[in-house]
Amino acid sequence: YRFDPIERKSYSKNVDQIIPSPNGKYSAIVIRGEIFVTENDKEKSKTVNLTNSPYRDLEPQWVNDSTIVFVSDREGNYDIYAVRSADQSEGDLFKTLKLDITKVTNTPEEESDLVISPDMKTLAFRRGNGLLLTASISDKGFISNEKTILDGWAQPYGLAWSPDSRWLAYSLEDLN
């Protein structure tokens, strides 16, 4: 009998999202509502579960090589959270044994569709049904200076930043 049983599973399909890190060394992977980090080396198969919770954790975005923001329903509705190393001597999310998950937003509306700009300074996201926002994002994943880009009846989708981080493109449904 084992007191701390370890269950190993392999997934070769049903991966929801794969987001490479800024340095290209790692990838954040979403499988069944959990966020994992793995090395981008086909010879290595180790993954690290960053969120390890019964909640749905989705849409990871790398802020830098040591911080990821994501949305989670940990308190009933989808809010933005940040995960980073809590170990002062090891900032690497793949290698650290201590993780710090911090709630970034606390609103009654749900946040979704996180997209970080190529210069890693601005986060675009949706709040509620028709609100599109941008905010400055710090190296630790905290946001400030929220600006409303769109407040309408239709949900913006397909958010994408220009390569120079100056422009944000999105799609809207028409009334027709």
N, C-alpha and C positions, 0 to 999 in steps of 0.2 A: 504494500500500500504506500502510495506517495502522499505526502502532506501538501506539497506544492506541485501539483501536476502541470506539466508543460505540454501544450498541444501545438503541434507543428502542422501548418497547412501551406499548400502551394497553390497559387492562383496563376493560371495562364490565360484567363479570359475574365470578362466582367470587371475590368478596371475602368472606373468612371472618369478619372482625369490623371494626366501625367504632366507635371510642370518642371522643367529643368531649372537648376539653380543658376544664378548669374555667372558663376565661374565655370559652369558646365560639369562639375565634378559629381554632383548629386542630382536626384530627381525626387520631387514630392509626388506621391501616388495616393489616390483615393480609392479604397476598396471597401465596399459595404459600410460606408459612413465613417471609416477610420482613415487617418492621414499617416502615411508611412514615408520614411526617407530611405532611399537606396542609392548605392554607388552606381555610376554609369559605366560599369565594367561587366561585360557578359561573363567573365570568369568568376565574378564574386556574386553570391546570391543573398547575402545578409541584408535584411531590412530592419528598420527600427520604427516601432509604433510610437508616434509622437502624441497622439491624443488618448488612446486606450480608455474609452468611456462608452457607456451605453447610448450616448447621444449621437445625432447625425452631424458629423463634421465634414464640411464641403468647401470647395472653391479655394484651395490654397494658392497663395501668391507669395513669392519670395520678396522680402523687403531688401535683404542683403543675404550674404552667405550664412548668416547665423540667426535670422529671424524670418518667420513665416506668419502672415495674417491669413485668417480663414473665417468662414461663417459657421455658427453652431447654434443648435436649439437647446442649449444647456439650461436655460431658464425659461423655456416655454415658447419663445419666438426666436427667429434667427437674428443674432447680433454678431458683430465682428469681434474676433479674439486674436491675440498674438501669442505665439509660442517661441520661446528662446531658451538658451541654456541658462540654468541658475547656478552653474559652477563657474566661479571666477577664473579658474585656471584652464578651463576647456570651453571655448565658445562654439565649437563645432556641434551642430545638432545631431549629427550621425554618431559622434564619439562620446558625447556627454551622458552621464548617468542621472543628472538632475535637470528636470525641465520646469520651466515657469510658464504657465498659461494664464494670461491676463485678459480680462474683458475690456475691449476698447470702446464699444458703444453701448449705451443703455437707453434704448428708445422703445416706445410701445409698438412702433412699426418694425417690419422685418427688413433687414439689409440683405442684399444679394448682388450677384454679378460683379464681384471685385475684379478690377483690372488696374494693375500698377503701371505707371508710365515707364518708358525705357530708361529714363535718367534716375529712376527709383526715388523720386521726390514727391510724386503726387499719386493719390489713389482715387479712382473713379468708382462709384458704386450706385446701386439703386436703393431707395428707401421707400417702402410701401409700394403702391401700385404705379404711380406715374412720376415720382420724384427722382431726378438724376442729379447726383452731387459729385463734387470733387473736393479733396481735402489734402493738405500737406501731411506727409507721413514722416515720422522720425525713424532713426536707425533701430529703435526698440519697438516700432510698430504702433506708436501712439499717433493719433490724428489731431489736427488743429486747422483752423481757418477754413471751415466748411463753406463751400459756395454752391448755391443752387444753379444748375445749368438748365434744367428743364422741370417744369411743374405743370403736368397736363393730365389728361384723361387716359392716354395710351401709355403702355409700358415701353420704354426704350429697350432695345435688345441689340446684340451684336456689337457691343462696345469694343472699340479698338483705338489705340493711340497712334499718332504719327511717329515715325522714327526719331524726330527731334523733340518729342514730348510737348510740342506746342499746340497740337490740335487733337480733338477727340471726335471720332466718328461713331454714329449710332444709327439705327433704323427705327422708324415708327410706322405703325399701321395708319392707313388713310381711312377717311370716313366712308369711302366707296366700298 
